[in-house]
Amino acid sequence: MYITTVKVTPVNKQSLLAVASITLCDCFVLRAMRLMQGRRRYLAMPSRQTRTGRVFEVFHPISAEARGALEDVILEGYETQMAGNSFSPELPVLFGTERPDFVITGVRVRPYDEMKLQGFASIVLDDCLVINGIKIIVGRDRKFIQMPNVKKKTGKYRDLAFPTVPEIREQIEKTIFAEYERALAEEGLSPTV
């Protein structure tokens, strides 16, 4: 899998140096990563807090190589822009294996029954990145997934990790729904829709 687009916006507020977003394989966007300054510079992933108070990262690399590739390209963007130059990284940047396409290599579903919310899912992309907090929602006539998002001060929601093309959304939904059906069958439950 490859990083095909990188956007770094310097902020320089206290320990926050920049915010960044990337696109994987021209079809999946990851937003709201933060370049931080502590004892060293590091990349912080967006996180959410559950109703029970548990904090989890919305998405994160699962290998040192993937984290390194992500940190390197974002740090390069920050340093280039701070030096007064425009940032144009040499793309694509290898992230995971050398597969040219978007591939889901793992999925985990936890059924949950609270009115329309029927479960939570996590997917693994190319054995190098986990996307957590995907919701399985049952609407009036069909079920669908809701990608992890954040509520802005305006009251509107903004997705933090999301596909940009319909075929990838369909692939994610199909993979999650298959695992959801399997998890329900394993627990002896039947789907709502």
C-alpha positions in Angstrom: 0.0 0.0 0.0 1.2 3.5 -0.7 0.7 7.0 0.6 -0.3 9.0 -2.5 -1.2 12.4 -1.0 0.2 14.2 2.0 -1.0 17.5 3.5 0.8 19.1 6.4 -0.4 22.3 8.0 2.0 24.0 10.5 0.2 25.2 13.7 3.0 25.9 16.2 0.8 26.1 19.4 2.6 25.1 22.5 3.6 21.4 21.9 1.5 21.1 18.7 3.7 21.7 15.7 1.4 20.7 12.8 -1.7 18.7 11.8 -1.6 16.3 8.9 -3.7 14.2 6.6 -2.7 11.5 4.1 -4.4 9.6 1.4 -3.7 5.9 0.9 -3.8 4.4 -2.7 -5.7 7.4 -3.9 -8.8 6.1 -2.2 -8.7 6.3 1.6 -8.1 9.4 3.7 -6.7 9.6 7.3 -7.1 13.0 9.0 -6.2 14.8 12.2 -2.8 13.4 12.9 -0.8 15.8 15.1 3.0 16.4 14.9 4.0 17.0 18.5 7.1 18.3 20.3 8.0 16.6 23.5 11.4 15.3 24.4 11.5 14.5 20.7 9.1 15.1 17.8 6.5 12.4 17.4 3.2 11.8 15.5 0.1 11.5 17.6 -3.0 9.7 16.2 -6.5 11.0 16.7 -8.2 9.5 19.7 -11.7 9.1 21.1 -13.1 8.5 24.5 -15.9 5.9 25.1 -18.8 6.5 27.4 -17.0 4.4 30.0 -14.0 6.7 29.9 -11.6 4.4 27.9 -9.5 6.2 25.4 -8.5 4.6 22.1 -6.7 5.7 19.0 -9.1 6.0 16.0 -6.4 4.6 13.7 -2.7 3.8 14.2 0.1 1.9 12.4 0.8 -1.5 13.8 4.4 -1.9 12.7 7.5 0.2 13.4 8.2 0.5 9.7 4.7 1.8 9.0 4.9 4.3 11.8 8.4 5.4 10.6 7.2 6.0 7.1 4.3 8.1 8.3 6.4 10.1 10.7 9.1 10.7 8.1 6.9 12.0 5.4 4.9 14.3 7.8 8.1 15.6 9.5 9.6 16.3 6.1 6.5 18.3 5.2 6.7 20.3 8.4 10.4 21.0 8.2 10.2 22.0 4.5 7.3 24.4 5.1 9.0 25.9 8.2 12.1 26.6 6.0 9.9 28.7 3.7 9.6 26.2 0.9 6.6 24.5 -0.6 6.2 20.9 0.4 5.9 18.4 -2.4 7.0 14.9 -1.2 8.3 12.3 -3.7 5.2 10.2 -3.9 4.1 7.5 -3.6 5.6 6.5 -0.3 5.6 2.9 0.6 3.4 2.2 3.6 3.0 -1.5 4.4 3.7 -4.0 1.7 4.3 -3.2 -1.9 0.8 -4.0 -2.9 -0.4 -1.3 -5.3 -4.0 -1.6 -4.2 -6.1 -1.0 -1.1 -6.5 -4.3 0.8 -8.3 -5.2 4.0 -6.3 -8.0 5.7 -8.3 -8.3 8.9 -11.6 -7.4 10.5 -13.0 -7.6 14.0 -16.6 -7.0 15.0 -18.2 -6.6 18.4 -22.1 -6.8 18.2 -23.8 -4.2 20.3 -27.5 -3.7 20.6 -28.6 -0.1 21.4 -31.4 0.9 19.2 -29.9 1.7 15.8 -26.3 1.0 16.8 -25.8 -2.7 16.2 -22.0 -3.1 16.6 -18.5 -1.7 16.4 -15.8 -2.8 13.9 -12.1 -2.5 13.4 -10.3 -3.2 10.1 -6.7 -3.8 9.4 -5.3 -2.4 6.1 -2.4 -4.2 4.5 -1.2 -5.7 7.8 0.1 -2.3 8.8 -2.7 0.1 9.9 -5.8 -0.4 12.2 -8.9 1.7 11.8 -11.0 1.5 15.0 -14.5 2.8 16.0 -16.4 2.0 12.8 -20.1 1.8 13.7 -22.6 -0.7 12.3 -25.9 1.2 12.1 -29.4 -0.1 11.2 -31.5 2.5 9.3 -35.1 2.3 8.2 -34.5 0.0 5.3 -30.9 -1.1 5.4 -27.8 -1.3 7.5 -24.7 0.8 6.8 -21.4 1.7 8.4 -20.4 5.0 9.9 -16.7 5.8 9.7 -15.0 7.2 12.9 -15.7 10.9 13.2 -15.5 13.9 15.4 -18.1 16.6 16.3 -16.9 20.1 15.4 -17.8 23.2 17.3 -20.3 24.0 14.6 -22.2 20.8 15.6 -21.4 19.1 12.3 -19.5 15.9 12.1 -16.2 15.3 10.2 -14.9 11.8 9.3 -11.4 11.1 10.5 -10.8 8.0 8.4 -12.9 7.4 5.3 -12.9 6.0 1.7 -13.1 8.5 -1.1 -14.5 6.2 -3.8 -17.7 4.2 -3.6 -16.1 0.8 -4.5 -13.8 1.0 -1.4 -16.8 1.9 0.9 -18.6 -1.1 -0.6 -15.6 -3.3 0.0 -15.3 -2.2 3.6 -19.1 -2.6 4.2 -19.1 -6.1 2.7 -16.2 -7.2 4.8 -17.6 -5.8 8.0 -21.1 -7.1 7.4 -19.8 -10.7 6.6 -17.9 -10.7 9.9 -20.9 -9.2 11.7 -23.2 -12.0 10.5 -20.6 -14.6 11.5 -20.3 -13.0 15.0 -24.1 -13.0 15.4 -24.3 -16.6 14.4 -21.6 -17.5 16.8 -23.5 -15.9 19.6 -26.8 -17.5 18.5 -28.4 -14.1 17.6 -30.2 -13.0 14.5 -29.6 -9.7 12.6 -32.0 -6.8 13.0 -32.2 -6.0 9.3 
